[in-house]
Amino acid sequence: MRLRFLLPLLLVVPAFSQSEQPGSRIRVQVNEVIVPVTVVDERNRYVSDLEAKDFRISDEGREQAIQFFTRESNQPVVVGFLMDMSNHTRLHWKTYQEAAIELVLALLPGDKRYSGYLISYGNDAELLVNTSHDPEKIVDKIRKMKPGGGSSLFDAIHLACTSRALIQGEPYEPRRILIVIGDGHDNASKKSLEEVLEVAQRNLVTIHAISTVAFGFNSDGESNLTRLAEETGGRVEYPLQKLYQNVSGYLSTPSDEGNYAYKVG
């Protein structure tokens, strides 16, 4: 079986730092690096039965001993749905409105382990529905949304990653996933791509993207979606490329992500 690793994100955990003295330098020794990993086979199916012995970690070509390994099968999952409300989404808005609703219902099945929230991003990023186990709260809001304006994608991601209130109430630290539904274009954010990548990696947030770019049309934002997904352990889906075959058949792919994750360090 050929395994393909979705590009992992790294969280550097400092072991200690020297006390700061006037005019002195602060030094940090890194003892542990946590690597969230998702593994799929050659048919793009998730692999869920791996052990620590199945992994190899190297640093600048030198193999490192694995000190920490866990399979995140029972971890609570909090999903943030980030929906593009810019003028770019008008052409296929109804299609993606319904697809987003189906996605919400698939990822929030009523199990208390799964909760979600909704953020829209147009000229500004706005939290529309706070974290809830009830998918109907999000579905109802999506049905009332209307696109128009600019795109503040990076600000929306920053809001999702830094708002601790969105994950409070869980018995322990949940797995955090963002689903970006849009074309990756940004013309209104105060934050930059590099800033939000850093904050997502630091907070162990996995970003998936459902691209609204029509088949045959290259968006300037496509590279943004690719970097956001690949550098946080997620992936980008392009459902419009098979719009007439099955517009929502792709939706089951991200829903498995929270259940087939490992952490290696």
ZIZI-V731961 format. One record per backbone hydrogen bond with DSSP energy under -0.5 kcal/mol. NH is the residue of the N-H (numbers start at 1). CO is the residue of the C=O. Records with the same first field share a line. If there is no record, write none. Layout:
NH=CO + CO
This chain:
3=1
4=40
6=4 + 38
9=36
11=34
12=10
13=11 + 32
14=12
15=29
16=29
18=27
24=21
27=25
29=16
30=28
31=13 + 29
32=13
33=265
34=11
35=264
36=9 + 34
37=262
39=260
40=4
41=45
44=41
47=39
48=46
54=51
55=52
57=64
59=62
62=59
63=61
64=57
67=65
70=263
72=70 + 261
73=71
77=113
78=175
79=77 + 115
80=78 + 177
81=79 + 117
82=80 + 179
83=81 + 119
84=82 + 181
85=121
87=149
89=86
90=87
93=90
96=92
97=93
98=94
99=95
100=96
101=97
102=98
103=99
104=100
105=101
106=102
107=103
108=104
114=111
115=77 + 113
116=132
117=79
118=129
119=81
120=126
121=83
122=124
126=120
128=118 + 126
129=118
132=116
135=133
137=134
138=134
139=135
140=136
141=137
142=138
143=139
144=140 + 141
145=141 + 142
148=85
156=152
157=153
158=154
159=155
160=156
161=157
162=158
163=159
164=162
166=163
167=164
168=164
170=167
175=76
176=204
177=78 + 175
178=206
179=80
180=178 + 208
181=82 + 179
182=180 + 210
187=151
188=151
189=151
196=192
197=193
198=194
199=195
200=196
201=197
202=198
203=199
204=201
205=200
206=176 + 204
208=178 + 206
209=235
210=180
211=209 + 237
212=182
217=214
218=216
219=217
222=219
225=221
226=222
227=223
228=224
229=225
230=226
231=227
232=229
233=7 + 230
234=229
237=209
240=211
241=238
242=239
243=240
245=242
246=242
249=246
251=248
252=249
253=250
254=250
255=251
256=252 + 253
257=254
259=256
260=256 + 257
262=37
263=70
264=35
265=68
